[in-house]
Amino acid sequence: MDEATDFDYDAERLLLIREVRQRLESLSRAGAATIPKSPERPRVPRPAAATVARPRPEVEPEPIPPPVVERPEPPPPVATPIAAATSTPTPAKPKPRAVEPPAPASLFGVVEFKTPALAPEDRAAALAVLAQEVAGCVKCAELAATRTQTVFADGSPTARLMFIGEAPGAEEDRRGVPFVGKAGQLLTDMITKGMGLRREDVYIANILKCRPPENRDPAPHEASNCFPYLERQIEIVRPEYLCLLGRISTSTLLNTALSMSRLRGRWHRVFGVPTIATYHPAYLLRNPAAKKDAWEDLQMLMRAMGLVVPKKKG
């Protein structure tokens, strides 16, 4: 027992002397003449199991923090500059900022207008020039061959609210004005009797400017051909709010296949403009029970516009 202990001690001492000598020779070769006295305690040798090399904390990459505005603990020291820590020992935590949920993607591909706003007095003339361009459009050969005339729009060029439907019907094709048939009369009642506005105070347009034969749904290539005209109408009028009427208008402008029941009753954004979707007046004529939902959508729009919402009777 004693001999084994003395042997281990001597071996450890000799190993330590050898390491110190090698360290001194290395420092001498490096040009060091003296060794300054360290204020730290002498390093006590540790067992071999405790001397496993570990990466230094300062060279480890800082983990990406989770997307939380406030953190319960201060940031790690490696991420805090020394100057900032000494000058502001207890910095105030930033308040969380409300972030609006992203709007569904639209065919515009942007969330702001591409062109500067026109002066209100210049918008009617700009729309008239665009209407002349639409009147001569022959991008869709079938529509150009079967239409009586193009149906551009109706209403105020400086309207706060713009309604967008899908395409003209037979009566609209005959008269050249959108929403003038039975569905148009219901829309007029929704605007005047429901919202307390005049029809001439709003702006009304469609996805297509030509009537599809037999009132069929617009084909995808037809909507794509005609869409730049609608985009330009919105850019010129600069409405504060949009109301999309029906499945075709809603799916085209919001670029979605979701049902109307899932899209109505909440806000969207098209071209950065606050937008609601509701049932087409023609659908309401076929399904009167849905008028209650459409009225709720209009009330949501009225509250946003600052219009007086009539109180329930009784």
N, C-alpha and C positions, 0 to 999 in steps of 0.2 A: 504494500500500500504506500509506504513512505517513499520507496525508490521510484515507483511509478509517478507519484506526485511531483518529486524533485525533477524527474525527467521531463515531464510536461511543462513545468515552470521554466526550466532552462531552455527548452526548445522555443517556447513562446517568447522568452526574452531575447534569444539570439535572432529570432525572426524579426522582432521589432527593431533591434539594432541594425540589422541588415537593411530593412526598409528605410530607416532614418538616414543611414549612410548613403544609400542610393539616391534618396531625395536631395541630400545636401550636394552630392556630386552633380546632380542634374541642375540644381540652382546655380552652382558655380560655373558650369558650362554655359549657362544662360547669361552670365555676367553679374549675378547678384553677389555683392561683397558682404553685406550684413543681412540679418533676418530681424525685422522689427518684432517687438514683443506684442503678442496678441492679447487684447483685454478679455477674450473669451476663455472659458474654462477649458482645460486640456481635454482633448477628445478621448473618451474611454472606449477601448476596443469592444465591439459588440460581437455576439456569436455570429457564425457564418450565415445562419438562416436569416438574421436581421439585416445583413448587409447586401441584400439583393438590390441591384440597380433599378431605380424607378425614374420615369420621365419627370423632369422638373415642371412644376405647375405653370411657370411663366411661359413655357414654350408650347403648352397645349392649346389647340384652337378653342376659342370661346364658343360655347354652344349657342345656337340660335334661340333667342327667348321666345316663349309662346306668345301668340297674338293677344295679350292682355294689356290693357292700358295701365292699370295700377298693379304694382307688385307688393306683396306684404313685407319683403325684405329689401334692403338696399342692393344695388348692383354689385357684382364681384369687383374686388379691388383692381384687377387688371383692366377693367373697362372704364375706370374712373380716373381722369387725369389728376396728377398730384396737386396742380394749381387750383383746380376746381374744388378738390376736397378740402384744401386749407382755407379757401376764401369763403366757401359756403358749406360749413360742416353739416347743416341739416336742411338740404334743399327741399322746397315744397314739392309734393308729388303732383304731376299733371292731372287735371280733371279729365275723366273719360269724355271723348267727343262722340256725339251721336252720329252714326253713319247711316245714310239712307240705303236701304237694300237696293241692289242693282236692278235696273229695269230690264224687262225682256228685250232681247235683241230685235231690232227693226230692220227693214230693208234699207234704211238710210245709211246704216253702218257708222254713224257719228251721233254725237249728242249735242250738237250745236249747228246753227245755220252756217252754210258755206259762203253766203254773200252778205255784205253789209245791209242793214235795214234801210229801206226806202222811206223817204218822208211821206207821211200820211196822204198828202195832197198829190203825190206822184204814183200811188199804188193803183188807182183806177186805170190810168193810162198804160201802166206796165201789164196789167191783167188783160187789157184790150189787145195789146200786141200779142200776148200769149194765146189769146182766144183765136186770133187770126191764124196763128201757126197750127193750132189744133184743128181748125176748120179744113185745112188742106192736107191733113195727115192721111197717109195711105200705108202705114206700117203693117196694119192687119188687113190683108186683101179682102177677106170675107166680110169684115165689118164695114170697110169702106164701100164695098159693092152693094150692101143691103141697107145701109142707113139712109134715112131721109135727110138728116143733118146731124152735126155733132151737138152734144149737150155739154156746155162748158161749166157753168156755175150759176148761182143766184145769190144775191144778198150784198152786204156791205163789204167793200174792200178794206175797211179798217175794223172789222168785227173783232170782238173779244173772244167769241165762240165760233168754232167751225164744226159743222156736221159733215161726216163723210159716209156715203153709202157705197153700193157696189157697182151699179150700172143703170143706165136709163131703161125705162119700159116703153111700151107702145105709145102712151100718151106723151111722155117726155120726148120721145123721138119725133113726134108730130109737132110739138110746140117749141122744142129747143130749150126747155127749162127743166131742171131736175126736180123731182118730187112734186108733181102736179096732179098725179092720179089719185086713186083712193088712199094709197099708202102716203102720198104726199099731203093729203088733207089731214090725215091723222098726225103726221109730223108737225104740220102747222098748228094743230090744236095743242100738241105737246109743248110747242114753243110759246104760243100766245096764252092759252088757258092754264097750262101747267106752270110755266116758268115766268109768266108775266112780261114777256118780251114781245117785240114785233118781229115778224119774219124778216123784214128788211134790215133788222139790226144784227142778224147773224149771217154767216157765210155757209153755203151748202154746195157740196161737190160730190163727185163719185170717183171710184177707182177707174172705171172706163168712161170715156167720153162718147162712145157709140153704143147703140143698143145691140146686144147679141141676138141673133135670130131665135125666134120662139122663146125669148126671155130666158135662155139657158144661162148657166153659171159662166162667168168669164173663164176662158182657158188661161193656163199659167203664162203662156207666151204673150197673150193679149194684155194681161195685167202688167207684165214686164215691159212691154212696149209703151204702154200708156202711163206708167208710173212716174216717169220724169216730169210729165205735165203737172201731176198732182203735187209732186215735191216742190215744183216751182211756185204753184199756187200758195202752198203753205209758207214758203219763204217770203213771198210778196206780202201776203195778208198779215203775217206774224200774229196769229191768234194767241191769246193767253191760255186757251183751253181747247181740246179736241174731244169730240164725241163720235165714236165709231159705231155705225149702225149695222148690226148684223154680222153673221159668221164670215162672209167673204171679206168685208172691209177689215174686220178685226184680225183675221188670220193673215191677211196680206200685210197690214201695217205693223203688226206685232211679230210677224214671222213665227207663228206658232200653230200647232194643231190641236191645242187644248179646246175644250168645249166652251160655249158661251157661259154655261152655268158656273164654270170655274174662273172665267176671266172677268165677268161682270161683278159689280159690288166692291171693286177695289181700284186703286190708282195705278196707272202705267205711265210711261213716258215715250213719246214719239218725237224725234228731232229735238229732244229736251223739253217738249211741251207737255204739261200735265194732261193726261188722257184717261177717259173712261170708255168702256165698251158696254153697249146695251143692245137689246133686241131690235131688229129691223121693224119698222112700222107694218110692213107686209106680214111679217110673222105674228105680230100682235093682232092683226085682223083675223088671222086663222086660229090663234090661240089667245082668246081674251083673258084667260087666267094669268097670263104672263104680264099683263099690264101693271099689276101691282109691283112686280120686280122692276120693271122699267121706270115706274114712278119713283121707286126708292133710289135708282141710279140718278135720275134727274135731280132729286133733292140733295144728294151728295154733291152734285155739280153746282147746284144753286148756292149751297153753303160755302163752297170754295170761292165762288164768284161774288159773294157778299149780297146775294139776292134774298129777298124775304121768302121764307118757306111757309106756305099756308098751314095754319094749325088744323088738326083733325077736328071734324065736326062731331058734336056730341061728346 
